[in-house]
Amino acid sequence: MTVKEIKVGIIGFGTVGAGVAANLLKNGAMIAERTGVKPVLAGIADIDIERDRGVDVPKELLTTDADALTAKSDIVVELVGGTTIAKTFIINALNQGKSVVTANKALLAKHGEELFAAAKKSGTDIFYEASVAGGIPIIKSLREGLAGNRINKIYGIMNGTCNYILTRMEREGLDFEPILQDAQKLGYAEAEPSLDIDGFDTAHKTSILASLAYGEWFGMNPLHIEGIRGISLT
C-alpha cells in the first residue's frame, strides 16, 4: 500500500497542543498502516517554545513564527483558543489553501459563517469534530450521516461540569458551592469555571449544532443563556 504523508502544523503548544503532538509522534506509523495516510509533525508554533511540556519534540520543529509554519504545512491545527488571534491564524491558513482542524467552539459559534465562507472560497475545509461531543461523535453524524433527515430538535447533556454538579446536588442533597469546589479539586471544573457554569460553553455548542442541523449560522445573539449558579435545593 502506498502511504501518503500529510504535514501537520500545530499552532498553540499548551496542554492540548502537547497532547496532539505526542499522539502524532507516537502513533503516526499506526495511523498510516490503518488509513494509508501518515500525519507528519511539520512543527509547532507558540510564543513560548522554551517551557517543558513533557513531550520530546525535536527543537528544530519548534518556532514562534506561525505564518512560516502554516506555509510549510498541509493541514493546520489551531489550538490557541479565544476568538481574536485564533481567527487570524485560521483565515491565514485557509487563504493559503490549507485545511484547518480546530476544537475552538467559541470561535466557531461567533465567526463560523465567515470562516466557512473563507474555506469555501479557497477550496479547503474546516474540521471541528472535537468542538462538540467529540467522543460520540456528533459533528460528522449531522454533516454526513443525517444529511437526508429533517432535524426537529436537539437535546442532551452539553457540559460535563454542569452535569457533575447537578447530579451530585440531586443525589446527595448538597449545595452548589461545595460540589463546585470538589469538581475543581478533581479536575472536572476549571479554576475559573465561569465558561461552564454560566452557560457559555453550552451556548457555543448549541449554536454549532443548530447551525449544522438547520443549514444556517445563527451565532450567539438568538440564544438565551442562563447558568447554574442560582440553582439551589430549596
C-alpha positions as CSV (number, residue, x, y, z in Angstrom):
1,M,0.0,0.0,0.0
2,T,1.3,3.4,-1.0
3,V,1.4,5.7,2.0
4,K,0.8,9.4,1.6
5,E,2.4,11.9,4.0
6,I,0.5,14.9,5.3
7,K,2.5,17.6,7.0
8,V,0.6,18.8,10.1
9,G,1.4,22.2,11.7
10,I,0.2,22.8,15.3
11,I,-0.4,26.4,16.4
12,G,-0.6,26.5,20.2
13,F,1.6,24.4,22.5
14,G,-0.5,24.3,25.6
15,T,-1.9,21.1,27.2
16,V,-4.0,20.1,24.2
17,G,-1.2,21.0,21.7
18,A,1.3,18.9,23.6
19,G,-1.2,16.0,23.6
20,V,-1.8,16.2,19.9
21,A,2.0,16.4,19.2
22,A,2.6,13.4,21.4
23,N,-0.1,11.5,19.6
24,L,1.3,12.3,16.2
25,L,4.9,11.4,17.2
26,K,3.8,8.1,18.9
27,N,1.0,6.9,16.6
28,G,1.9,8.3,13.1
29,A,3.0,4.9,11.8
30,M,-0.1,3.1,13.2
31,I,-2.3,5.7,11.6
32,A,-0.5,5.2,8.3
33,E,-1.0,1.5,8.5
34,R,-4.7,1.8,9.1
35,T,-5.5,4.6,6.7
36,G,-2.8,4.9,4.1
37,V,-2.1,8.4,5.2
38,K,0.8,9.3,7.6
39,P,0.5,12.5,9.5
40,V,3.9,14.0,10.0
41,L,4.5,16.8,12.5
42,A,5.8,19.7,10.5
43,G,6.3,21.9,13.5
44,I,4.7,23.6,16.5
45,A,4.3,27.4,16.8
46,D,3.9,29.2,20.1
47,I,5.0,32.4,21.8
48,D,6.9,30.3,24.4
49,I,8.9,27.4,23.0
50,E,11.3,27.1,25.9
51,R,9.0,25.8,28.7
52,D,9.0,22.0,29.1
53,R,5.6,20.4,28.1
54,G,6.7,16.9,28.9
55,V,6.8,16.0,25.2
56,D,10.0,15.1,23.4
57,V,9.7,17.3,20.4
58,P,12.8,18.0,18.3
59,K,13.9,21.6,18.9
60,E,14.0,22.3,15.1
61,L,10.3,21.7,15.0
62,L,9.6,24.5,17.5
63,T,9.0,28.0,16.2
64,T,7.5,31.3,17.2
65,D,6.6,32.1,13.6
66,A,3.1,30.7,13.0
67,D,3.0,32.2,9.4
68,A,6.1,30.3,8.4
69,L,4.8,27.1,9.9
70,T,1.5,27.5,8.0
71,A,3.3,28.0,4.7
72,K,5.1,24.6,5.0
73,S,2.1,22.6,6.4
74,D,-0.6,20.8,4.5
75,I,-3.0,20.9,7.5
76,V,-3.0,23.5,10.3
77,V,-4.3,22.6,13.7
78,E,-5.4,25.7,15.7
79,L,-5.1,25.2,19.4
80,V,-4.6,28.8,20.6
81,G,-8.1,29.4,21.8
82,G,-10.1,32.6,22.0
83,T,-11.8,34.4,19.2
84,T,-9.2,37.0,18.0
85,I,-5.7,35.8,17.1
86,A,-7.0,32.3,16.5
87,K,-9.3,33.6,13.9
88,T,-6.4,35.4,12.2
89,F,-4.4,32.2,12.1
90,I,-7.3,30.2,10.6
91,I,-8.1,32.8,8.0
92,N,-4.5,33.0,7.0
93,A,-4.2,29.2,6.7
94,L,-7.4,29.0,4.6
95,N,-6.3,31.8,2.3
96,Q,-3.1,29.8,1.6
97,G,-5.2,26.7,0.7
98,K,-4.6,24.8,3.9
99,S,-7.4,22.9,5.6
100,V,-7.8,23.6,9.3
101,V,-8.6,21.5,12.3
102,T,-9.9,23.2,15.4
103,A,-11.8,22.5,18.6
104,N,-12.5,26.2,19.2
105,K,-16.2,26.2,19.8
106,A,-16.3,29.8,20.9
107,L,-14.7,31.0,17.7
108,L,-17.0,28.8,15.5
109,A,-20.1,29.9,17.3
110,K,-19.1,33.6,16.9
111,H,-17.5,33.6,13.5
112,G,-18.4,30.3,11.9
113,E,-20.2,31.9,8.9
114,E,-17.2,34.0,8.0
115,L,-14.7,31.1,8.5
116,F,-16.6,28.6,6.4
117,A,-17.2,31.2,3.6
118,A,-13.4,31.6,3.6
119,A,-12.9,27.9,3.4
120,K,-15.4,27.5,0.6
121,K,-13.7,30.4,-1.4
122,S,-10.3,28.8,-1.1
123,G,-11.5,25.2,-1.8
124,T,-10.4,23.9,1.6
125,D,-12.3,22.8,4.7
126,I,-12.5,23.2,8.4
127,F,-12.7,20.1,10.6
128,Y,-14.1,20.6,14.1
129,E,-15.3,17.3,15.4
130,A,-13.7,17.9,18.8
131,S,-15.6,21.2,19.3
132,V,-18.8,19.5,20.4
133,A,-19.2,16.0,21.9
134,G,-16.1,14.6,20.2
135,G,-16.4,11.3,21.9
136,I,-19.8,10.5,20.3
137,P,-19.1,11.9,17.6
138,I,-21.9,14.2,16.6
139,I,-20.5,16.7,14.0
140,K,-19.8,14.1,11.3
141,S,-23.2,12.5,12.0
142,L,-25.0,15.7,11.4
143,R,-22.9,16.8,8.4
144,E,-23.0,13.4,6.6
145,G,-24.9,10.6,8.3
146,L,-28.1,12.6,8.8
147,A,-27.8,14.8,5.8
148,G,-31.0,13.4,4.4
149,N,-33.0,13.9,7.6
150,R,-35.1,16.8,8.8
151,I,-34.0,17.6,12.4
152,N,-36.9,18.7,14.6
153,K,-35.0,19.2,17.8
154,I,-31.7,18.5,19.5
155,Y,-31.3,18.0,23.2
156,G,-28.8,16.4,25.5
157,I,-26.2,16.9,28.2
158,M,-23.8,19.5,26.7
159,N,-21.5,20.3,29.6
160,G,-19.8,17.7,31.8
161,T,-19.0,20.2,34.6
162,C,-22.7,21.2,35.0
163,N,-23.8,17.6,34.7
164,Y,-21.4,16.5,37.5
165,I,-22.5,19.3,39.8
166,L,-26.3,19.0,39.2
167,T,-26.2,15.2,39.5
168,R,-24.5,15.3,42.9
169,M,-26.8,18.1,44.1
170,E,-29.8,15.9,43.2
171,R,-28.4,12.6,44.5
172,E,-26.6,13.7,47.6
173,G,-28.7,16.7,48.6
174,L,-25.6,19.0,48.7
175,D,-25.4,22.7,47.9
176,F,-23.8,24.1,44.7
177,E,-20.7,25.7,46.1
178,P,-19.0,22.7,47.9
179,I,-19.6,20.5,44.9
180,L,-18.1,23.1,42.6
181,Q,-15.0,23.1,44.8
182,D,-14.9,19.3,44.7
183,A,-15.1,19.4,40.9
184,Q,-12.2,21.8,40.8
185,K,-10.1,19.6,43.0
186,L,-10.9,16.6,40.9
187,G,-10.2,18.4,37.6
188,Y,-13.8,18.3,36.4
189,A,-14.1,22.1,36.6
190,E,-11.6,24.8,35.7
191,A,-10.0,27.1,38.3
192,E,-12.1,29.9,36.7
193,P,-15.3,28.0,35.9
194,S,-17.5,30.8,34.5
195,L,-17.4,29.5,30.9
196,D,-19.0,26.2,32.1
197,I,-21.3,27.1,35.0
198,D,-22.6,30.3,33.5
199,G,-23.8,28.5,30.4
200,F,-21.4,29.9,27.7
201,D,-19.8,26.6,26.8
202,T,-23.2,25.0,26.3
203,A,-24.3,28.0,24.3
204,H,-21.3,27.7,22.0
205,K,-22.0,24.0,21.4
206,T,-25.8,24.7,20.9
207,S,-25.1,27.3,18.3
208,I,-22.8,25.0,16.3
209,L,-25.2,22.1,16.4
210,A,-28.2,24.2,15.5
211,S,-26.3,25.7,12.6
212,L,-25.5,22.2,11.3
213,A,-29.0,20.9,11.8
214,Y,-30.8,23.8,10.2
215,G,-28.4,24.9,7.5
216,E,-27.5,28.4,8.6
217,W,-25.2,30.1,11.0
218,F,-27.1,31.5,14.0
219,G,-24.3,32.9,16.0
220,M,-24.9,33.7,19.7
221,N,-27.5,36.5,19.5
222,P,-30.7,34.4,19.4
223,L,-29.7,32.3,22.4
224,H,-31.0,32.8,25.9
225,I,-28.0,31.9,28.2
226,E,-28.5,31.1,31.8
227,G,-26.1,29.3,34.1
228,I,-26.5,27.1,37.1
229,R,-25.1,29.3,39.8
230,G,-28.6,30.3,41.0
231,I,-29.9,26.7,41.4
232,S,-30.5,25.6,44.9
233,L,-32.1,22.7,46.7
234,T,-34.9,24.9,48.0
